[in-house]
Amino acid sequence: MDDDAVEIPIEDVLDLHPFRPNEIRDVVAEYLREAHARGFREVRLIHGRGIGVQRANVQAVLSAHELVLSYYDADAHRGATVVVLRHEA
């Protein structure tokens, strides 16, 4: 097992604040795979408001991820993004 591995709890919300900026893309991609595998259809990624760097990183991953049907800002302050995951009928 990788000594640097972090166990991510798979719930319908993931707060990205505890992760280093260079980990965000990988964390989001892995979280989406696990959330989809567990049957979630919608999840919320909390990236914070700031100047929008983490929001842009998160949404870049989402725009290219095969399990993402759509995504949108969760609120007017853009502190989180809601992700709608694909599901098999």
C-alpha positions as CSV (number, residue, x, y, z in Angstrom):
1,M,0.0,0.0,0.0
2,D,1.2,3.5,-0.8
3,D,2.3,5.4,2.3
4,D,1.0,8.6,0.8
5,A,-2.5,7.2,0.0
6,V,-5.4,8.9,1.7
7,E,-8.7,7.2,2.3
8,I,-11.5,9.4,0.9
9,P,-14.9,8.8,2.5
10,I,-17.4,8.2,-0.3
11,E,-20.5,10.3,0.5
12,D,-22.5,12.7,-1.6
13,V,-20.3,15.6,-0.7
14,L,-16.5,15.9,-0.9
15,D,-14.8,18.9,0.6
16,L,-11.5,19.5,-1.3
17,H,-10.0,21.9,1.2
18,P,-7.9,19.2,3.0
19,F,-6.1,18.3,-0.2
20,R,-3.0,20.0,-1.7
21,P,-3.6,21.8,-5.0
22,N,-1.5,19.4,-7.0
23,E,-3.7,16.5,-5.7
24,I,-7.1,18.0,-6.7
25,R,-7.4,16.6,-10.2
26,D,-6.6,13.0,-9.2
27,V,-8.7,13.1,-6.0
28,V,-11.7,14.4,-8.0
29,A,-11.3,11.7,-10.7
30,E,-11.0,8.9,-8.2
31,Y,-13.9,10.2,-6.1
32,L,-16.2,10.3,-9.1
33,R,-15.3,6.7,-10.1
34,E,-16.1,5.5,-6.5
35,A,-19.2,7.6,-6.2
36,H,-20.5,6.2,-9.5
37,A,-19.7,2.6,-8.4
38,R,-21.7,3.1,-5.2
39,G,-24.7,4.3,-7.1
40,F,-24.7,8.1,-6.5
41,R,-26.4,10.0,-9.2
42,E,-25.4,13.5,-8.0
43,V,-22.6,14.7,-5.8
44,R,-21.3,18.0,-4.6
45,L,-17.7,19.1,-4.7
46,I,-16.7,21.9,-2.3
47,H,-13.8,23.8,-3.7
48,G,-14.3,27.2,-2.1
49,R,-14.8,30.7,-3.5
50,G,-11.4,32.4,-3.6
51,I,-10.3,33.6,-7.1
52,G,-11.7,30.6,-8.9
53,V,-8.5,28.6,-9.5
54,Q,-9.7,25.4,-7.8
55,R,-13.1,25.8,-9.3
56,A,-11.5,25.9,-12.8
57,N,-9.3,22.8,-12.0
58,V,-12.3,20.9,-10.7
59,Q,-14.5,21.8,-13.7
60,A,-11.7,21.0,-16.1
61,V,-11.7,17.4,-14.7
62,L,-15.5,17.3,-14.9
63,S,-15.6,18.4,-18.5
64,A,-13.4,15.5,-19.6
65,H,-14.6,12.8,-17.3
66,E,-16.5,9.9,-18.9
67,L,-18.9,9.4,-15.9
68,V,-20.0,13.1,-15.8
69,L,-23.4,13.8,-17.4
70,S,-23.4,17.5,-16.4
71,Y,-22.3,19.9,-13.7
72,Y,-23.2,23.4,-12.5
73,D,-22.3,25.9,-9.8
74,A,-24.1,25.0,-6.6
75,D,-24.8,28.5,-5.5
76,A,-24.4,32.1,-6.5
77,H,-21.1,32.3,-4.6
78,R,-19.5,29.5,-6.6
79,G,-18.1,27.7,-3.5
80,A,-19.2,24.3,-4.8
81,T,-20.0,22.4,-8.0
82,V,-22.8,19.9,-8.3
83,V,-22.1,17.0,-10.5
84,V,-24.7,14.8,-12.2
85,L,-23.2,11.4,-12.9
86,R,-24.2,9.1,-15.7
87,H,-26.2,5.9,-14.7
88,E,-27.0,2.8,-16.6
89,A,-30.7,2.2,-17.3
